[in-house]
Amino acid sequence: QVQLVESGGGLVQAGGSLRLSCAASGRTFSTYVMGWFRQAPGKEREFVAAVTRSGGTTFYADSVKGRFTISRDNAKNTVYLLLNSLKSEDTAVYYCAADLEYSRSPRRYDYWGQGTQVTVSS
């Protein structure tokens, strides 16, 4: 099992940047594919980005491609999401998640953090 704790959210103006972190417990972090999802009020949770076990391959939703960057540091048991050129429509609670296989569906992920709020003011 793995426990996940996100941090780094906050209030930022449109065009600004934030870096989210997700710290994982346990010694098996490197065996998990890590994903970031987000959920805005009244909307379903949606895929944002994912990174493979080694960090060698990344995946992005079309809506964030070119603006967000996912990375991981297996030595620190941490996955990051760098959010650049933020837009008001990026406002949501951001969650990190872990699973043994890559998927864009939140239903496939077994482990979740508590979420961190990102609010972008226009």
Disulfide bonds with the S-S distance in Angstrom:
Cys22-Cys96 1.93
